[in-house]
Amino acid sequence: MKKTLFTILISFIWLYLPAQTTLQPNKNQRYFDINKNIDIFNSVLKELDMFYVDSIKVDSLMQGTIRNMLSGLDPYTEYYSEEDMDDFRFMTTGEYAGIGAVISYKDGHVIVNEPYEGLPAAKAGLKAGDIILEVDDKDMRKATVQEVSNALRGIPGTTVKVKIQRPGENKPLVVKIVREKITIHPVTYANIVNGNIGYFHFGSFTENSAKEVRSTFLDLKNKGAESLIIDLRGNGGGILEEAVSIVNMFVPKGQEVVSTKGKVKQWDRVYRTDEQPLDTLIPITVLIDTGSASASEILAGSLQDLDRAVIIGNRSYGKGLVQTTRSLPYGGSIKLTTSKYYIPSGRCIQTLDYSHRNPDGSVARIPDSLTHVFYTKNGREVREGGGITPDIIVEEEQLGRISYYLVMGNVIFDYVTDWVLKHPTIAPPDKFAFTDADYESFKQFVKSKDFKYDQMSAKTMQTLKEVMKFEGYMDVAEEEFKALEAKLVPDLDRDLELFKDEIKDLIANEIVKRYYYKKGVLIYTLQKDNVYRKAIEVLSDGDTYRRILQPAKDSASGKKG
């Protein structure tokens, strides 16, 4: 009797565990393990609080513990404390109340990295490179980025006083900025190109982003667009339903777009188009790259599976995991992975298998040899497990090693900050050019900064040298090692000239951003964009477009997976 009562009691308690809706075969043992570890954790925390030599900050310790625990699962399962919820809401809605600027930590200070076009920071005259000294008379010289960010945010309509030190000026400046409800528009730029092709860059799947895409598309059609380029490069995703709504604009009502499947079967769902489309015939190309993830892959992948668009660019990121937000006590939340999504052909595009880790804790990519073939609506072969592979691959040009260090070391950023002080205005983005004379001044600037690069190679070589000495190989391989070291020594003058064209483009991008913001950079870069050019080429040739979407002869008779 006692045993039966105990079992009933355990089962009753188990049903009330958060998000647990199914009983496990080994439920009693699992319940014991959970409670055992909770008990151990509570005991450790009590011992630390009572006996540790210094006072402990319980909140920060707990938050660090939680985040460390979640880090062993996947990168998308995250804990948000009450203080972090503004950042979380911004990620999902694209909205927050503040001044509208990106800030970052540089050389011991928090600086303005990028003011957003048309928003309070830009309207008040803040510029990239400005050092933030005070916010509302509170010293920010030793503050973190998060502390400065919290101080700048506030109620819309309120005024915040910011003291800055602008490079090139002797005295600090005090700027008064009226906070606004900040909304980042997901459509970065839209225009008619090549006479009759509509183009728009779409940056994020935030709340109501589909409505903005809808109005953008209709506007492009009214201006004469007879075909369409949707640029999803760099779009890391967002709200799944927004992707479904955008697909709905181009495919018939009732079409399955994506389904989700996870541990809790009651949460499995099929998403279908539920409205009449805007246009089911207009030719479409979708541009993707390794930065296109999640909802971007749903949009691109479903249009590919339904043979509704030609996908151009480079393989996408491969995030086929769905997150659900659950509320926690004291105002916090946890965003946890609850399922995988599957696009119309039946494939999941998740690239990394987080449930099976290597002995060192790393996660391996699913090899192409282990992936399965699926088929589009017309019978074209597509594969699972590796992101979205474009119908037309246009190889990305890799930056030279010196270019990488010039960007990451903020050398280009600092040079442009000085350059802008001497140039009040520049030509429009599609007309601007960074001259060879300017590049010569940049080279002198780099040399004046005692610029070092390839530090990683130098450290690796030093480590190898120490290992060779320890294992006794240095005596027999010393000459070969010295020869290799000599070849790997960076030559600044040589590399600045060898990679001149790409470095000039990087500098020009940063300059254009200072005057014309993200939209300007996009306009400038499209002029030399091979992926964009390929899309125009495909849409300008109807036969090529239709041929790409026809099934290959050897797969036309294949069965759909």
C-alpha atoms as one frame of an Amber mdcrd trajectory, in Angstrom:
protein
   0.000   0.000   0.000   2.756   2.423   0.957   4.633   1.586  -2.241   1.521
   2.240  -4.335   0.866   5.540  -2.582   4.496   6.593  -3.099   4.270   5.778
  -6.816   1.056   7.786  -7.170   2.608  10.724  -5.324   5.723  10.655  -7.493
   3.639  10.496 -10.664   1.508  13.418  -9.495   4.551  15.592  -8.818   6.142
  14.597 -12.124   3.149  15.855 -14.077   3.796  19.319 -12.711   7.402  19.598
 -13.812   7.697  22.534 -16.311   7.209  21.695 -19.997   7.122  17.966 -19.240
   4.056  16.422 -20.881   5.048  12.814 -21.442   6.033  10.157 -18.916   9.375
   8.486 -19.394   9.795   4.719 -18.995  12.389   5.368 -16.330  10.509   8.254
 -14.714  11.244   7.394 -11.082  14.990   7.303 -11.626  14.876  10.502 -13.674
  12.837  12.255 -10.993  15.354  11.136  -8.381  18.300  12.376 -10.510  16.723
  15.810 -10.992  15.983  16.280  -7.311  19.372  14.926  -6.274  21.177  17.475
  -8.429  18.931  20.321  -7.301  19.706  19.358  -3.711  23.450  19.269  -4.416
  23.272  22.669  -6.107  21.364  24.232  -3.207  23.887  22.838  -0.740  26.855
  24.192  -2.714  25.273  27.656  -2.893  24.583  27.649   0.883  28.154  26.562
   1.690  29.561  29.313  -0.530  27.341  31.948   1.057  28.195  30.869   4.608
  31.900  30.094   4.437  33.549  31.533   1.296  36.270  34.000   2.288  34.727
  36.892   0.338  31.143  37.978  -0.174  29.643  36.433  -3.270  27.377  38.178
  -5.767  24.571  35.647  -5.847  22.749  37.058  -8.901  25.804  37.170 -11.162
  27.002  33.771  -9.899  23.616  32.189 -10.602  23.280  33.773 -14.033  26.756
  32.589 -14.965  25.921  29.095 -13.722  22.712  28.948 -15.736  24.395  30.197
 -18.903  27.255  27.727 -18.474  24.737  24.901 -18.070  22.902  25.917 -21.251
  26.128  26.322 -23.248  26.488  22.552 -23.417  23.239  22.219 -25.370  23.155
  24.453 -28.448  23.944  28.126 -29.152  20.274  29.111 -29.367  19.073  27.981
 -25.937  19.620  31.085 -23.811  18.647  32.544 -20.450  17.517  36.159 -20.157
  17.367  37.804 -16.772  14.913  40.609 -16.090  17.696  43.105 -16.926  18.288
  41.427 -20.309  14.659  41.461 -21.456  15.005  44.761 -23.355  17.674  43.165
 -25.541  15.483  40.115 -26.070  12.478  42.222 -27.065  14.650  44.145 -29.528
  15.774  40.909 -31.174  12.214  39.732 -31.667  10.400  42.998 -32.375  13.147
  45.238 -33.771  11.925  47.906 -31.339  13.300  49.573 -28.206  13.249  53.024
 -26.597  16.547  54.873 -26.810  18.770  56.935 -29.087  19.250  54.540 -32.028
  22.963  53.809 -32.215  25.355  50.869 -32.063  28.012  51.287 -29.361  31.116
  49.190 -28.746  34.193  48.944 -26.521  37.452  50.206 -27.983  40.800  51.136
 -26.440  39.388  51.311 -22.916  36.345  53.408 -23.825  32.785  52.939 -25.010
  32.395  54.598 -28.390  29.667  55.246 -30.904  30.184  52.646 -33.584  27.267
  53.445 -35.851  24.331  55.877 -35.480  21.227  54.711 -37.351  19.909  56.876
 -40.167  17.058  59.206 -39.218  17.050  58.262 -35.538  17.789  60.436 -32.469
  21.562  59.867 -32.257  22.082  60.783 -35.913  19.663  63.726 -35.740  21.516
  65.066 -32.685  24.826  64.891 -34.549  26.567  61.900 -32.924  29.192  60.379
 -35.196  31.045  57.084 -35.418  34.180  57.280 -33.282  32.731  59.595 -30.621
  33.889  58.535 -27.151  31.101  58.513 -24.546  32.360  60.225 -21.379  29.157
  60.856 -19.414  25.447  60.079 -19.594  23.216  62.425 -17.575  26.295  63.604
 -15.631  27.208  60.032 -14.648  30.831  59.148 -15.423  31.063  56.463 -18.105
  34.828  56.437 -18.629  35.175  53.032 -16.963  31.703  51.704 -17.747  30.900
  48.586 -19.753  28.974  48.632 -23.012  25.941  47.202 -21.201  26.068  49.898
 -18.508  26.223  52.676 -21.107  23.451  51.040 -23.128  21.200  50.852 -20.063
  21.842  54.529 -19.306  21.017  55.626 -22.872  17.714  53.745 -22.965  14.624
  55.166 -21.349  11.064  56.364 -21.799  10.240  57.776 -25.256  10.082  61.568
 -25.219  12.554  61.989 -22.361  15.871  63.772 -22.886  19.260  62.251 -22.191
  22.402  64.393 -21.915  25.515  62.789 -23.384  29.046  64.165 -23.040  31.372
  62.959 -25.798  34.939  63.411 -26.871  35.130  63.703 -30.646  38.429  62.681
 -32.277  40.210  65.729 -33.701  38.593  68.168 -31.261  40.133  69.458 -28.051
  37.086  70.060 -25.888  34.338  67.563 -25.053  30.893  68.180 -26.497  27.574
  67.907 -24.665  24.695  66.659 -26.788  21.048  66.522 -25.719  19.114  63.683
 -27.354  15.375  63.085 -27.164  14.715  59.364 -26.833  12.308  57.733 -29.245
  10.728  54.368 -29.701  13.337  52.915 -32.022  12.156  50.715 -34.874  14.727
  49.136 -37.183  13.168  48.700 -40.602  13.804  45.203 -41.992  13.911  46.369
 -45.632  17.283  48.083 -45.937  16.978  49.228 -49.541  14.606  48.761 -52.471
  14.738  49.969 -56.070  14.055  49.194 -59.720  17.278  48.002 -61.362  18.198
  47.156 -64.931  15.011  48.775 -66.199  12.351  46.338 -64.977  13.756  44.233
 -62.112  12.600  44.904 -58.579  15.290  44.529 -55.916  15.118  44.734 -52.141
  17.454  43.755 -49.305  15.694  42.203 -46.341  17.634  42.289 -43.060  15.598
  40.582 -40.321  12.347  38.703 -39.608  11.029  40.883 -36.801   7.397  41.505
 -35.868   5.362  42.828 -38.804   8.331  42.569 -41.170   6.130  40.691 -43.669
   3.869  43.749 -43.894   6.867  45.890 -44.857   7.940  43.322 -47.468   4.375
  43.288 -48.838   4.244  47.082 -49.219   7.763  47.109 -50.707   6.835  44.497
 -53.303   3.616  46.259 -54.291   5.490  49.551 -54.616   8.096  47.906 -56.867
   5.332  46.423 -59.044   3.680  49.817 -59.351   7.028  51.198 -60.526   7.226
  48.605 -63.300   8.939  45.563 -61.770   8.436  42.500 -63.984  10.747  40.239
 -61.964  12.144  40.278 -58.429  15.420  39.897 -56.494  15.059  39.175 -52.763
  18.423  39.682 -51.038  18.641  37.644 -47.810  22.416  37.802 -47.403  23.402
  38.438 -43.814  19.831  37.896 -42.583  20.133  35.758 -39.455  16.417  35.005
 -39.245  13.822  35.750 -36.596  10.125  34.993 -36.354   9.091  31.875 -38.287
   5.536  33.094 -38.970   6.879  36.150 -40.778   8.743  33.884 -43.212   5.555
  31.901 -43.849   3.657  35.132 -44.558   6.260  36.238 -47.107   6.170  32.868
 -48.882   2.373  33.256 -48.960   2.784  36.319 -51.189   4.140  34.174 -54.013
   2.514  30.724 -53.722  -1.131  29.606 -53.687  -3.286  29.429 -50.580  -3.203
  26.112 -48.695   0.412  25.258 -49.531   2.535  23.714 -46.767   5.567  25.914
 -46.127   7.204  24.421 -43.051   6.460  21.937 -40.285   7.993  21.617 -36.817
   8.621  18.379 -34.935  10.021  17.956 -31.413   9.860  16.001 -28.160   6.475
  17.398 -27.105   4.188  16.051 -29.823   1.387  18.393 -28.833   3.577  21.269
 -29.979   4.218  19.836 -33.463   2.749  22.100 -36.073   2.293  22.481 -39.831
   2.396  26.018 -41.244   0.442  26.596 -44.453  -0.303  29.631 -46.546  -3.713
  30.913 -45.441  -4.303  33.923 -47.691  -4.599  34.599 -51.397  -1.155  35.356
 -52.885  -0.078  38.632 -54.453   1.676  37.139 -57.483   2.292  33.485 -58.323
   3.917  34.114 -61.714   6.542  36.850 -61.336  10.068  35.386 -61.782  12.035
  35.498 -58.517  15.673  35.061 -57.524  16.724  34.827 -53.882  20.276  35.728
 -52.825  21.785  33.877 -49.850  25.149  33.414 -48.147  26.589  31.798 -45.015
  24.990  34.563 -42.954  21.477  33.597 -44.100  19.974  31.489 -41.315  16.790
  30.158 -39.731  13.751  32.061 -41.086  15.876  33.132 -44.090  16.405  29.463
 -44.863  12.691  28.739 -44.507  11.929  31.476 -47.037  14.683  30.518 -49.488
  14.304  26.765 -48.972  10.523  26.645 -49.352  10.641  28.770 -52.516  13.317
  26.381 -53.821  11.352  23.254 -52.856   8.228  24.652 -54.541  10.255  25.632
 -57.634   9.041  29.189 -57.150  12.433  30.916 -57.205  16.022  30.439 -58.336
  18.411  30.551 -55.384  21.791  32.219 -56.061  24.900  32.756 -53.930  26.548
  30.496 -51.353  25.309  27.765 -49.045  23.329  29.114 -46.122  24.176  28.685
 -42.456  22.121  25.565 -41.743  19.965  26.397 -38.705  16.962  24.109 -38.697
  16.104  24.462 -35.005  13.038  26.162 -33.561  13.092  28.075 -30.274  10.244
  28.648 -27.848  10.248  31.295 -25.125   9.151  30.263 -21.623   8.620  32.710
 -18.776  10.642  32.283 -15.593  10.170  33.658 -12.081  11.249  37.239 -11.296
  10.807  38.601 -14.795  13.256  36.394 -16.659  12.786  34.087 -19.648  14.429
  31.103 -21.249  14.571  30.710 -25.004  15.001  26.997 -25.618  15.203  24.759
 -28.642  12.053  22.657 -28.762  11.901  21.249 -32.283  13.365  21.036 -35.770
  11.675  22.446 -38.828  11.119  20.724 -42.159  10.469  22.522 -45.438   8.057
  21.329 -48.199  10.290  18.616 -49.717  10.477  17.003 -46.262  14.100  17.927
 -45.586  15.592  19.481 -42.474  18.450  21.867 -43.223  20.111  21.701 -39.770
  23.849  21.437 -40.366  25.260  20.660 -36.916  24.143  17.770 -34.735  24.300
  19.135 -31.178  23.026  15.871 -29.692  26.234  14.071 -30.674  29.436  15.854
 -29.698  33.059  14.958 -30.278  35.206  13.947 -27.270  36.565  17.510 -27.067
  33.046  18.952 -26.891  33.002  20.272 -30.443  30.115  19.664 -32.807  30.695
  18.160 -36.194  28.984  19.110 -39.435  26.822  16.390 -40.914  28.908  14.953
 -43.811  27.364  15.220 -47.265  27.778  11.446 -47.607  25.303  10.919 -44.734
  22.659  13.292 -46.026  19.607  12.143 -47.952  18.227  13.257 -51.276  14.820
  14.922 -51.451  12.946  16.319 -54.409  11.366  19.648 -55.241   7.849  19.986
 -56.606   9.212  19.628 -60.155  11.462  16.691 -59.228  14.794  18.492 -58.795
  17.224  16.925 -56.334  17.908  18.767 -53.066  19.696  17.544 -49.957  19.087
  17.802 -46.224  21.500  18.648 -43.450  23.693  21.264 -45.066  21.763  24.473
 -45.138  20.286  25.597 -48.436  22.561  24.910 -51.403  21.890  27.506 -54.133
  20.769  26.504 -57.611  23.619  28.688 -58.853  26.731  28.945 -56.678  28.804
  32.110 -57.008  31.978  31.670 -55.006  32.705  34.323 -52.404  36.020  36.100
 -52.613  38.064  35.539 -49.467  39.699  38.515 -47.792  43.463  38.580 -47.590
  44.984  38.073 -44.143  46.092  41.702 -43.896  42.583  42.933 -44.710  41.166
  40.854 -41.868  43.560  42.355 -39.329  43.036  45.888 -40.633  39.308  45.507
 -39.952  39.485  43.598 -36.682  42.209  45.859 -35.330  40.040  48.953 -36.024
  42.775  50.422 -38.212  40.371  51.171 -41.058  37.772  52.485 -38.592  40.288
  54.906 -37.045  41.607  56.067 -40.418  38.093  56.788 -41.696  37.292  58.702
 -38.491  40.237  61.006 -39.267  39.387  61.114 -42.997  35.798  62.217 -42.356
  36.998  65.211 -40.323  38.703  66.548 -43.460  35.794  65.816 -45.845  32.442
  67.409 -44.906  30.682  65.821 -47.893  31.276  63.072 -50.467  29.722  62.019
 -53.770  26.591  59.792 -53.756  27.267  56.100 -53.014  27.062  54.984 -56.642
  29.500  57.744 -57.669  31.972  57.702 -54.787  35.535  56.468 -55.315  38.406
  56.188 -52.861  41.380  57.528 -54.800  44.913  56.170 -55.105  46.181  59.378
 -53.495  43.950  58.707 -50.503  45.251  55.157 -50.371  48.807  56.436 -50.129
  47.767  58.463 -47.085  46.177  55.326 -45.632  49.444  53.400 -46.049  51.297
  56.095 -44.126  48.599  56.009 -41.442  49.033  52.243 -41.030  52.807  52.552
 -40.693  52.418  55.293 -38.090  50.325  52.958 -35.914  53.008  50.275 -35.603
  50.508  47.876 -37.118  51.149  44.167 -36.498  49.329  41.322 -38.133  49.432
  37.555 -38.428  49.850  37.309 -34.691  48.084  33.960 -34.816  50.697  32.503
 -37.153  53.503  33.819 -34.956  51.971  32.304 -31.805  51.385  28.982 -33.543
  54.969  28.897 -34.785  56.272  29.681 -31.311  54.171  26.869 -29.836  55.435
  24.464 -32.492  59.003  25.531 -31.754  58.591  24.769 -28.052  57.044  21.359
 -28.776  59.838  20.489 -31.214  62.446  21.374 -28.598  60.643  19.329 -25.955
  60.388  16.274 -28.215  63.963  16.605 -29.470  63.207  17.369 -33.125  64.676
  20.856 -33.228  68.238  19.708 -33.874  67.324  17.723 -36.979  64.765  20.186
 -38.375  66.201  23.543 -37.339  67.146  24.708 -40.853  63.761  23.759 -42.332
  62.015  25.496 -39.451  64.010  28.700 -39.935  63.216  28.649 -43.657  59.496
  28.305 -42.896  59.638  31.128 -40.342  61.272  33.392 -42.935  58.496  32.716
 -45.454  55.754  33.471 -42.938  57.103  36.845 -41.849  54.564  39.484 -42.910
  55.763  42.069 -45.417  53.629  45.173 -44.810  54.629  47.118 -47.937  54.142
  44.058 -50.138  50.752  43.102 -48.691  49.385  46.658 -48.703  50.096  46.745
 -52.428  49.094  43.144 -53.167  45.661  43.539 -51.543  45.236  47.177 -52.550
  41.910  46.787 -54.366  40.086  44.918 -51.601  41.495  47.211 -48.890  40.333
  50.255 -50.861  36.852  48.743 -51.062  36.803  48.126 -47.307  37.822  51.719
 -46.652  35.243  53.017 -49.129  32.511  50.927 -47.462  33.308  52.474 -44.084
  33.435  55.996 -45.536  30.108  55.619 -47.337  28.506  54.281 -44.143  29.509
  57.441 -42.260  27.596  59.639 -44.734  24.846  57.410 -46.159  24.444  54.673
 -43.525  23.662  51.008 -44.311  21.556  51.812 -47.361  24.444  53.733 -48.886
  26.876  50.874 -48.291  24.499  48.481 -50.021  24.164  50.787 -53.034  27.956
  51.104 -53.230  28.696  47.375 -52.937  26.052  46.277 -55.459  28.101  47.900
 -58.219  30.751  45.156 -57.908  28.538  42.359 -56.555  28.913  39.181 -58.643
  25.947  37.444 -56.980  23.699  40.417 -57.707  24.951  40.541 -61.315  24.224
  36.839 -61.756  20.645  37.371 -60.513  20.110  40.132 -63.069  21.556  37.875
 -65.772  19.194  35.006 -64.896  16.109  37.222 -64.701  16.992  38.928 -67.975
  16.917  35.570 -69.787  13.545  33.878 -69.400  14.728  30.643 -71.012  17.599
  30.299 -68.534  15.274  30.978 -65.594  12.735  28.357 -66.699  15.428  25.800
 -67.511  16.933  26.008 -64.021  13.572  25.202 -62.443  12.967  22.162 -64.632
  13.852  18.729 -63.249  17.126  17.109 -64.203  16.647  14.163 -66.555  18.072
  11.628 -64.084  15.902  12.844 -61.185  12.636  13.638 -62.934  11.336  10.169
 -62.225  12.605  10.041 -58.618  10.301   9.664 -55.672   9.918  12.506 -53.247
  11.489  12.018 -49.819
